[in-house]
Amino acid sequence: MANGAHFVKLDRELQRQILQRLKDAYPHRDRRTLFEGVDDGSQEDARLIANLMYLEEHALVESGLQFSLSGSAGYSGARITAA
């Protein structure tokens, strides 16, 4: 990979925690608790985003993430799906 490439490990325990929080909030979106206490741009932030995107790619959640052209992410609230 190119210099500076970062690898984010998928974390099954974190995925389970995300799904549990979203299940508890259902049918509403979780607008705050997933990212509370996580610094923007931190390694923890990247890990959370990667795992949330993974769950979305498997149709388990609607991530609520939007990415800008600059690569920054916005969060409008995640929601577990009924699938």
C-alpha positions as CSV (number, residue, x, y, z in Angstrom):
1,M,0.0,0.0,0.0
2,A,1.0,3.6,-0.4
3,N,2.9,5.4,2.3
4,G,0.7,6.7,5.1
5,A,-2.0,4.1,4.5
6,H,-3.9,3.2,7.6
7,F,-5.5,-0.2,8.3
8,V,-8.5,-0.3,10.5
9,K,-9.3,-3.6,12.1
10,L,-12.9,-4.7,12.1
11,D,-13.9,-5.3,15.7
12,R,-16.8,-7.8,16.3
13,E,-17.2,-6.7,19.9
14,L,-17.6,-3.0,18.8
15,Q,-20.0,-4.1,16.1
16,R,-22.1,-6.0,18.7
17,Q,-22.1,-2.8,21.0
18,I,-23.2,-0.7,18.0
19,L,-26.0,-3.0,17.2
20,Q,-27.1,-3.2,20.8
21,R,-27.2,0.6,21.2
22,L,-29.1,1.0,17.9
23,K,-31.5,-1.8,18.9
24,D,-32.2,0.1,22.2
25,A,-32.9,3.3,20.3
26,Y,-35.1,1.7,17.6
27,P,-37.2,3.0,15.9
28,H,-35.3,6.3,16.4
29,R,-31.8,7.2,15.2
30,D,-29.0,7.3,17.6
31,R,-27.8,10.9,17.1
32,R,-25.2,11.2,19.8
33,T,-24.1,8.2,21.9
34,L,-22.1,6.4,19.3
35,F,-19.6,9.2,19.0
36,E,-19.7,10.7,22.5
37,G,-16.2,11.1,23.9
38,V,-14.6,10.3,20.6
39,D,-12.2,12.9,19.2
40,D,-12.8,13.8,15.5
41,G,-10.0,12.4,13.3
42,S,-8.7,10.1,16.1
43,Q,-7.9,6.4,15.6
44,E,-10.9,5.5,17.7
45,D,-13.1,7.7,15.4
46,A,-11.7,5.9,12.3
47,R,-12.3,2.5,13.9
48,L,-15.9,3.4,14.8
49,I,-16.6,4.8,11.3
50,A,-15.1,1.7,9.6
51,N,-17.2,-0.7,11.8
52,L,-20.3,1.3,11.2
53,M,-19.7,1.3,7.5
54,Y,-19.1,-2.5,7.6
55,L,-22.5,-3.0,9.3
56,E,-24.2,-0.7,6.7
57,E,-22.6,-2.7,3.8
58,H,-24.3,-5.8,5.3
59,A,-27.6,-4.0,5.5
60,L,-27.7,-4.2,9.3
61,V,-27.7,-0.5,9.9
62,E,-28.2,2.8,8.2
63,S,-25.0,4.5,9.2
64,G,-26.1,8.1,9.0
65,L,-22.6,9.0,7.7
66,Q,-22.0,11.4,4.9
67,F,-18.6,12.0,3.4
68,S,-17.5,15.3,1.9
69,L,-15.1,15.6,-1.1
70,S,-12.3,16.5,1.4
71,G,-12.9,13.1,3.1
72,S,-14.3,14.4,6.4
73,A,-17.4,12.6,7.7
74,G,-20.7,14.0,8.9
75,Y,-23.0,12.1,11.2
76,S,-26.8,12.5,11.2
77,G,-27.6,9.5,13.4
78,A,-27.4,5.7,12.8
79,R,-30.4,3.4,12.9
80,I,-30.7,-0.4,13.0
81,T,-32.6,-1.9,10.1
82,A,-35.5,-4.3,10.2
83,A,-33.7,-6.6,7.8
